[in-house]
Amino acid sequence: MKNKKLLQLDKEEEEVLLDELRAYMSDELDMDIGNLPAKFLLDFMVDLIGPKIYNQAISDAEPWLYKRFTGILEDLSVLKKD
């Protein structure tokens, strides 16, 4: 059984990204690539950097969540009855 990818793009998002990738390759590298090569390149880039971006987002959220949960716990302790 094949592992599920960490990042799944819906069809519309993927089409927009593929259009942008083909435009970039044409404008910046003067290379016209077709749909299939663009799809392979996009999949490779998502597989390569997707987990790193995902992990960075989790790491960035940790301090905010810690502060938020600490505040909630402090609020709850104030509500306790003697």
N, C-alpha and C positions, 0 to 999 in steps of 0.2 A: 504494500500500500504506500502510495506517495505521500510525503509529508505536506501538510497544508502550509502555504506560504505565510510569512509573518504579515506581509502587506498585500492586500487584495485591492485592485482597482476595479471600479465598475466600468462598463463598456464606454460610457460617455467620457469619464475621466481619462481613460486610456486613449481614446481617440484624440482628445485635446492634447495630451502629452505627446502622442506620436506626431501630430501636426507640428507642434512646437519643436520637437526634436529634428524632424525633417527640415524645418525652416532654419534652425540653428546650423545644422550641417551644411546647408546650402549657402547661407549668408556668411558664416564664419570660416568654413573650411572649403568652400566652393566644391562641395560634393553633393550630388543628388543621389539619395538612397531611396529605395522602394519601401513598401509597407513591411515586408517580411524582415529585411535587415534592420529597419527601425524598431520593430517589435522585439527582435533578438537583443538589440542594444539596450532597449528600455528594460527588458526582463533582467539582463545582466546587471545593469546599474541598480535596479531595485533590490536584487538579491545581494549585491555587493555592499551597498550603503544603507539599505533599509534597516537592517538590524542595528547598525551603529546609530542612526538617527532615532530609532525607537528607544534604544537604551539611554541615549542622551536625554530624551524627553522624560523618561521615567526618573532619571537622576535629577533633572531640573525640577520635577514636581515634588520630590521627596521633602525638601526643606519647607515648602509651602504647606504640604499635608501635615508634617510634624507640628508646625506652628498652629495650624487650624485645629488639629485633634487635641493638642495640649490646651488650647483655649476652650474647647468644648468640655474637656474633662474638668477644667477649673470651674466652668459654669455649673456643671453637674454637682460638683462638691459643695457649692454654695447652696444648692437646693436641698441638700440632705437635712433631715430633721434629727434633732437630738433625742 
